[in-house]
């Protein structure tokens, strides 16, 4: 699903990634752990094509993303990559249904099709009663499930999550972690998750530890 080779990244004189080699298989859930400052989030941004490495090669879903123009890459990202963040990044003026549908609209998909799929995803995630609620009318756990539905709306090949349970209490965090595995098993999704949560890391198919810009 993903192959990264010799990924390097500097910010000024600070070498954040020092040569990362990483392969992610189809339908795998991989946790990336390590102390703050190890380079985890920077790596995730590059793997998700939100940032560009200074050196190295990256293939996602068997395609070389580095040869794509910015427009082609944006389209590829919209269709193949999903993102879940610690802070849900939901648009406060829109309902749950509208927030989930936005990536579908950006992909120029049929509006009725997108709305139907958004409703189905939110219902599957236990939010049928929250379709028309705005973020400030929902709990943190509910907002995070909306963000998961949004990440899934275009049926991405791979989903990147950055501290997805970092703002949740232990009960909601456990529910979220179990949900990732349900989505992997039922929808054949691949997840790469940066986390400090030891329980989630222990559940993952594979755990990768980073230290000082390298995989150790």
Secondary structure, 3 states (H helix, E strand, C coil): CEEEEEEEEEECCEEEEEEEEEEECCCCEEEEECCCCCCHHHHHHHHCCCCCCCEEEEEECCEEHHHCCHHHHHHHHHHHEEEEECCCCCCCCCEHHHHHHHHHHHCCCCHHHHHHHHHHHHHHCCCHHHCCCEHHHCCHHHHHHHHHHHHHCCCCCEEEEECCCCCCCHHHHHHHHHHHHHHHHHHCCEEEEECCCHHHHHHCCEEEEEECCEEC
